[in-house]
Each structure stands twice: as structure tokens, then as C-alpha cells.
Amino acid sequence: MDAMRCGRILVAAVAATLALPTAVAAAASPVQTFVTFDPAAGEFPEGVAFDKTGNLYVSLLPASQIRRITPDGTQSVVADFGTAGGAGPAGLAVAPNGTIYAAEPAIDLQTAQTNPDKRGVYRVGRDGTPVRLPGTGAIVFPNDLRLDKHGTVYVTDSAGGSVWRIPKGGSAQLWADGPLLAGTGAAGAGFPIGANGIAVLREEVIVANTDLGALVRIPIRRDGSAGTPSVLVSSPLLVGVDGLALDVHGGIYAVVGTQNLVLRIDRDGSITTLATAAEGLNQPSTAAFGTGRAGNKTLYIANFSLFSPAPTPGVLTLEVGVPGRPLP
């Protein structure tokens, strides 16, 4: 959804997808509420990520914060993005040393415009100060991001229909673009919504394309450059797809906010519905597997719900019975 955070634009996108086909859950899903947030305080969770010790990090907008939530549910503010300009950060990733990285579109929810002087990928220092990484102001709509084992950051540009690469200690570079990463306007948001959620493996990057309702595979060549993108799977059930998570067997977990779905996609392309609105999903955005005491067979789902007539912002848990892919 990350591009669909654009205030009125996202409202149109939600309305445009109401007529999409709805899946029926394969079986009752053990969905539980881990933590709830206060909608009156602007606490709508968009991005989620874990560190290696089991702490969950959540980006909240328009509160413009990153919160740390311990396994027992204790919350603390670790960064305030109000000074970065805009509603707040979207996608999150945590490095092995605990450094937090955040995609900040710096969007004004009233005008749906991003601020090129503030948007980008930020590293959060020990004192909680967000520091923008070099060259990332050129990313039109920084969305979701992941790290590889070398500390390289891959970030999607939903409005630009591309993936950018930021080498450790280096400047942002356009890494991959093309029709399979671009949006088509099919979600009815008023502008194309392409590359969105992202997952990074050793030899490939997987990107969710919101408008196409597809997962796109991009090989990583030996020199680090991008290979030719190809469609891994496409389906009407994936139209409106947002965040992605991976398990140890290669299963892909896709969060489809506009259809209130959590899906598992196997490598043969088969799709299983794990949770729906019946289990409490309310415009979910992203998901991440727990670590440490949090339990690595548990999927933590951001229940965004910013544009719901009855918002229920929080983080839900879903037991999937398979360990998540370990963090780099």
C-alpha cells in the first residue's frame, strides 16, 4: 500500500478495489491481537520489522514515530520523524547491530505531495536522530526496504516504478526499473502504484507490484547489478498487494491491504488464503516474522486501518507453523 498512503488518493484506491474478488480462508486462522494503538493520537501502524533479540519496531503515521515494542508489549519511542517533514516513515528494516533504517516519503497527507528536500531513506542513530542517506532524495516515493547480508539497502519507489540500491557507506543508485515494476493506475489511486513490498535473498529480489497484482522476481547478478525482471506470480487476489515476508522453505507471505487478505504463495505459484477481514484484518499493510522470544513461526501484521470507517490500528499475530527466514 505504501504509495496509497497519500491521503485522498488512498481513499480512491480503496473504493476502486471494493469490487475485486474475495478469497475464502482455507481454514480458521489463529489470529490474535498483540498490541493496539490509539487512532485519536494518529497512531496508525504502517511498517513492521524485528531485530535479532525479538524487539518489534513499528512506524506510526501521522504520529511520525518509530516505536520499539518488547516481547511483553512494552512500548517506547525510538525516533520522531516530525522534523523530517511529512506524515512519517513507512517501511522499516533493522541491521544485525540494531541500526534502524526507514523509508520516508515525506508526504503531506492533505496535498498528497512528497518533499524532495526531506524524502529518502534514513538511518536512525543511537540518539534517535534520523539521518538521510546520500542520494536517496532522488527516490520519488520511498516505500519498503530490506537489507542484504552485506549491509546493502534495497528500497522500492512506488511512484517511480523502480528499485534503488544503497551500498553500505555509499550513495543511492537506481538499480532496476521497467514495465513490471511500474504501476498502471488499475487501483484507481489517481496515479500509478508500482513497486511496493520487497524481499531480498542471496541471488534475487522479490517485489510486489500493487497495480499489477503481481510478484516480480529480479535476479542479482554476480557484479551486484540487476538481471531482467520477470513475473513470479500474478492474480486478482494480489491486486492491492503491499508488504512481503519469507519463510525458510521459500514461501512468500503477501499482505493485500485493499482486500483485507494475508496470502501464502508457494514457489509453484499456488496461493493459500491465511486470514481475511473475518479474522480482524482492517486495511493491513505489512508483516514480519518474529525473532527471539517473539517466536519465529509467528507472523506479525500491521493493521493499518487509517482509512477505515471503523479503524482498529494495531499489530496482529498469525501462527503459520513454519519458521521465518532468518534476518541477514
Summary of the structure (lengths in Angstrom):
residues: 328
radius of gyration: 17.3
end to end distance: 24.7
largest distance: 49.2
contacts: 1256
relative contact order: 0.18
helix: 11%
strand: 42%
